[in-house]
């Protein structure tokens, strides 16, 4: 019989004194209170290809599993509890969600499929575990060591430490993003903030690669945040970032989309600073692209005296906007054929038609891009998907 509150009290002991790597041992002690023979946590790796036992898990008790083709992966990709029967009962796999961010899965080995009431209690446990992982991750390296299947280059380390969670969901609006190559990215980045009814979104593609590009990207992200938090308009935000890049990295530049969405009304505003036009998807079709560019790339704006142009669009419920860097559309196959915006639009429209959750659509997109280039990306590839009242 479940004793969920006793398990909650046991796990909450990690709030003030525990590290992420202590969680497997505490969860093992909590397993009998959850009417489980054992319990374990698997986190998704940076490439979103594998689910890996949290660092600190005793060897052999929980094994790594692929996202594709496994029952654990099905729970992760769908965001739903999944039962895997076996001769001794089975395993219940539950998604670990921190807000809308997919962290991994919780595994409990059980003699029988739990009742609806017990599953409800187990969902609370899974939510608590996700919160503990998210809050404890900064006090040690256990979560980072778990998520890395390859050594991470310094430039990528810098960028990942600057980024917000990959997925945000608030009041019927979902925003999710992906970056690749995840262990060597240096020039691409994104940022967002939800303040009241206003959702701010920025997608950036820095010239160059490596540590110099990551330094420029870091400056770009933080000047963007400073302007946003100072209450500047889109146009003034553009000018502020442009000024700092020109002052600190003369001759360098960053292409970008700086956007705002009023999540109450659907009013969408954006500046395209030398960046590819985002895709606008509505009712199963691709809409005409918004004008682009409407300003010079960030860092080059001083070359023109005119103000950056802000383009406005009234979204309808269910509309989807897809942002991307040119590493997506300029990916080439073995024959040299570009992936292109038409193929990107077709991929996204099919994902929407199939009702694929936005984070999963982005995961599949980036893996499709990597496969298109036969596993070797020529450039950083970043994409973000914004759905309003979908």
C-alpha positions in Angstrom: 0.0 0.0 0.0 1.3 3.4 -0.9 2.4 5.8 1.8 2.9 8.9 -0.4 3.2 11.5 2.4 5.9 9.5 4.1 7.8 9.3 0.8 7.3 13.0 0.2 8.8 13.8 3.7 11.8 11.5 3.0 12.5 13.1 -0.4 12.0 16.7 1.0 14.9 16.0 3.3 17.1 16.8 0.2 15.9 20.3 0.0 18.3 21.9 2.4 21.0 19.2 2.9 21.2 17.0 -0.1 22.9 17.0 -3.5 21.5 15.7 -6.8 23.8 12.6 -6.5 22.2 11.8 -3.1 18.8 11.4 -4.8 19.2 7.8 -6.0 19.9 6.5 -2.5 17.0 8.4 -0.9 14.7 7.3 -3.7 15.7 3.7 -3.1 14.7 4.1 0.5 11.4 5.6 -0.6 10.6 2.8 -3.0 8.8 0.6 -0.4 6.7 3.6 0.6 5.6 3.8 -3.1 4.7 0.1 -3.1 7.6 -0.5 -5.5 10.4 -3.0 -5.4 12.8 -0.4 -6.7 12.9 3.1 -8.1 15.3 5.0 -10.2 15.8 8.2 -12.2 17.0 8.5 -15.8 17.8 11.9 -17.3 17.9 12.7 -21.0 21.3 13.4 -22.5 22.1 16.7 -24.3 21.5 15.2 -27.7 18.1 13.8 -26.5 19.1 10.4 -27.8 19.5 8.4 -24.5 18.0 8.2 -21.0 20.9 7.8 -18.6 20.9 6.8 -14.9 21.4 9.8 -12.6 25.0 10.0 -11.4 25.1 8.3 -8.0 22.8 5.4 -9.0 24.4 2.1 -7.9 25.8 0.2 -11.0 23.5 -2.3 -12.5 20.4 -1.2 -10.7 19.2 1.1 -13.5 20.5 0.9 -17.1 20.7 3.5 -19.9 18.0 3.2 -22.6 17.6 4.8 -26.0 14.8 7.4 -26.4 13.8 5.8 -29.7 12.2 2.3 -29.4 12.1 2.0 -25.6 9.1 2.1 -23.3 11.0 4.6 -21.2 11.5 6.7 -24.3 7.8 6.5 -25.1 7.0 8.0 -21.6 9.6 10.8 -22.3 8.4 11.7 -25.8 4.7 11.6 -25.1 4.8 13.0 -21.6 2.5 10.2 -20.4 2.8 7.4 -17.9 3.8 4.1 -19.7 3.5 0.6 -18.4 6.0 -2.1 -19.3 4.8 -5.6 -18.2 7.1 -8.5 -17.5 6.9 -11.9 -15.7 7.3 -10.3 -12.3 4.8 -7.5 -12.7 6.3 -4.7 -14.6 7.8 -1.2 -14.7 6.0 2.1 -14.6 7.7 4.8 -16.5 6.7 8.4 -15.7 7.9 11.6 -17.3 9.9 14.0 -15.1 8.7 17.5 -16.0 10.1 20.7 -14.5 7.3 23.0 -15.7 7.2 22.0 -19.3 10.9 21.1 -19.5 11.5 17.4 -20.1 14.2 16.2 -17.7 13.9 12.4 -18.1 11.8 9.6 -16.5 11.1 7.9 -13.2 11.2 4.1 -13.2 9.4 2.1 -10.5 9.4 -1.7 -10.6 6.1 -3.0 -9.4 4.2 -6.3 -8.9 1.1 -5.0 -10.5 -0.2 -2.0 -12.4 -1.1 0.7 -9.9 -4.7 1.9 -9.4 -5.8 5.3 -10.6 -5.5 6.7 -7.1 -2.0 5.4 -6.7 -1.0 6.7 -10.1 -2.2 10.1 -9.1 0.0 9.9 -6.0 3.0 8.7 -8.1 2.5 11.7 -10.4 3.0 14.0 -7.3 6.2 12.1 -6.5 7.5 12.4 -10.0 6.8 16.2 -9.9 8.6 16.5 -6.6 11.6 14.6 -8.0 11.7 16.9 -11.0 11.7 19.9 -8.7 14.5 18.5 -6.6 16.7 17.7 -9.6 16.2 21.2 -11.1 17.0 22.9 -7.8 19.9 20.6 -6.7 21.7 20.6 -10.1 23.5 23.9 -9.4 25.2 22.6 -6.2 27.2 19.9 -7.9 28.0 18.3 -11.3 25.9 15.1 -11.0 23.2 16.2 -13.4 25.7 17.6 -15.9 27.9 14.5 -15.8 24.8 12.4 -16.3 23.6 14.3 -19.4 27.0 14.3 -21.2 27.7 11.4 -23.6 30.7 13.2 -25.0 33.2 15.8 -23.7 31.8 19.3 -24.1 33.9 21.9 -25.7 34.5 25.1 -23.7 32.5 27.3 -26.2 29.5 25.0 -25.8 29.9 25.0 -22.0 29.7 28.8 -22.0 26.6 28.9 -24.1 24.6 26.2 -22.3 25.3 28.0 -19.0 23.6 31.1 -20.5 20.5 29.5 -21.8 17.0 29.3 -20.2 15.2 25.9 -20.0 14.4 24.6 -23.5 10.7 24.7 -23.1 8.2 27.2 -21.6 4.4 26.7 -21.4 2.1 29.4 -19.9 -1.6 30.1 -20.4 -2.0 28.1 -23.6 1.3 29.4 -25.2 4.2 27.0 -25.7 7.8 27.9 -26.7 10.4 25.3 -27.2 13.9 25.3 -28.8 16.8 23.0 -29.8 20.5 23.5 -30.4 22.9 21.3 -32.3 25.8 20.3 -32.2 25.1 20.3 -28.5 28.6 19.5 -27.5 30.3 22.1 -29.7 27.8 24.9 -30.3 29.3 28.4 -30.0 27.5 30.9 -32.2 23.8 30.1 -31.8 21.6 31.0 -28.9 18.1 31.8 -27.8 16.4 33.5 -24.9 12.9 34.3 -23.7 11.0 35.8 -20.8 7.3 35.7 -19.9 6.3 38.9 -18.1 2.6 39.3 -17.5 0.9 38.9 -20.9 4.1 39.7 -22.8 6.3 37.0 -24.1 9.8 38.1 -25.2 11.7 35.9 -27.6 15.2 36.3 -29.1 17.0 34.0 -31.5 20.7 34.8 -32.3 23.3 33.6 -34.8 26.8 34.9 -34.1 29.4 35.2 -36.9 32.2 32.7 -36.4 32.6 29.7 -34.1 34.4 28.6 -31.0 35.3 30.5 -27.9 35.4 33.9 -29.7 31.9 33.4 -31.0 30.7 32.2 -27.6 32.1 35.4 -26.0 30.2 37.5 -28.5 27.0 35.4 -27.9 27.3 35.9 -24.2 27.5 39.6 -24.6 24.5 39.6 -26.9 22.4 37.5 -24.6 23.1 39.7 -21.5 22.7 43.0 -23.3 19.4 41.6 -24.6 18.3 40.8 -21.1 19.5 44.1 -19.7 17.5 46.0 -22.3 14.4 43.9 -21.7 14.6 44.2 -18.0 15.0 47.9 -18.3 11.7 48.1 -20.1 13.1 49.2 -23.5 11.0 48.9 -26.6 12.0 46.5 -29.4 13.6 49.2 -31.4 15.6 50.5 -28.4 16.5 46.9 -27.4 18.0 46.5 -30.9 19.9 49.8 -30.6 21.3 48.9 -27.2 22.6 45.5 -28.3 24.0 46.9 -31.5 25.9 49.6 -29.5 27.5 47.2 -27.2 28.5 44.7 -29.9 30.0 47.5 -32.0 31.9 48.9 -29.0 33.2 45.6 -27.6 33.6 43.5 -30.8 34.1 46.0 -33.7 33.6 44.4 -37.1 31.7 41.4 -35.7 28.0 41.0 -36.0 25.0 38.8 -34.9 21.9 38.1 -37.0 18.8 37.9 -34.8 15.1 37.9 -34.5 13.8 40.1 -31.6 10.1 39.4 -31.0 7.3 40.1 -28.6 4.0 38.3 -28.3 1.0 39.6 -26.4 -0.4 36.3 -25.2 -3.7 37.8 -24.3 -4.5 39.3 -27.7 -2.1 37.5 -30.1 -0.4 40.7 -31.3 3.0 39.7 -32.6 5.8 42.2 -33.1 9.4 41.6 -34.3 12.6 43.0 -35.8 14.6 40.8 -38.2 18.2 41.9 -37.9 19.6 40.3 -41.1 18.0 37.0 -40.1 16.0 34.5 -42.1 12.2 35.1 -41.9 10.4 32.9 -39.4 7.8 30.4 -40.7 4.1 31.3 -40.1 1.9 28.2 -40.0 -1.9 28.4 -39.9 -4.7 25.9 -40.5 -2.3 23.3 -42.0 -0.7 25.8 -44.4 2.4 28.0 -44.7 1.5 31.7 -44.7 3.5 34.4 -46.7 6.7 35.3 -44.9 7.0 38.6 -43.0 9.4 41.1 -44.5 13.1 40.4 -43.8 15.5 41.9 -42.9 14.0 44.9 -41.3 17.4 46.0 -39.8 21.1 45.3 -40.3 22.6 42.6 -38.2 23.4 43.6 -34.6 26.8 45.3 -34.5 26.4 46.8 -37.9 23.3 49.0 -37.2 25.5 52.1 -36.8 26.1 52.0 -40.6 22.5 53.2 -41.2 20.8 56.3 -39.8 17.3 54.9 -40.1 15.5 53.2 -37.2 15.0 49.4 -37.2 11.6 48.5 -38.6 9.1 46.7 -36.3 6.7 44.4 -38.2 3.4 43.5 -36.6 1.1 40.6 -37.2 -2.2 39.5 -35.5 -2.0 35.8 -34.7 -5.1 33.6 -34.6 -5.6 30.8 -32.0 -3.7 27.7 -33.1 -1.0 29.7 -35.1 2.6 28.4 -35.0 5.7 30.4 -35.6 9.0 28.6 -36.3 12.3 30.5 -35.8 15.5 29.1 -37.1 19.1 29.9 -37.9 20.6 29.2 -41.4 22.3 26.0 -40.1 18.8 24.4 -40.4 17.9 25.5 -43.9 21.4 25.4 -45.3 22.1 21.8 -44.2 23.2 19.8 -47.2 22.8 16.1 -48.1 25.4 14.0 -49.9 24.4 15.5 -53.3 24.7 19.0 -52.0 21.0 19.7 -52.0 19.9 22.2 -49.3 17.4 21.2 -46.7 15.7 24.5 -47.4 12.7 26.4 -45.9 10.2 24.4 -47.9 11.3 21.1 -46.5 11.4 22.7 -43.0 7.8 23.9 -43.5 6.6 20.5 -44.7 8.3 18.8 -41.7 6.6 21.2 -39.2 3.2 21.1 -40.8 3.3 17.3 -40.6 4.3 17.4 -36.9 1.4 19.7 -36.2 -1.0 17.5 -38.2 0.1 14.5 -36.1 -0.4 16.6 -32.9 3.2 15.9 -32.0 4.0 17.8 -28.7 6.1 20.9 -29.5 9.3 19.7 -27.6 9.1 16.4 -29.4 8.6 18.0 -32.8 11.8 20.1 -32.1 13.7 17.0 -31.0 12.8 15.1 -34.1 13.6 18.1 -36.3 17.1 18.5 -35.1 17.8 14.8 -35.5 16.3 14.9 -39.0 18.8 17.8 -39.8 21.7 15.8 -38.4 20.7 12.7 -40.4 20.3 14.9 -43.5 23.9 15.9 -43.2 25.0 12.3 -42.5 25.8 13.1 -38.9 28.2 15.9 -39.5 26.8 19.4 -39.3 28.6 22.1 -41.2 27.2 24.9 -39.0 25.4 25.4 -35.7 21.7 24.6 -36.2 19.1 26.2 -33.9 15.3 26.3 -34.1 12.4 27.4 -31.9 8.7 26.7 -32.1 6.1 29.1 -30.7 2.5 28.0 -30.5 -0.3 30.4 -29.4 -3.4 28.9 -27.9 -2.8 25.7 -29.7 
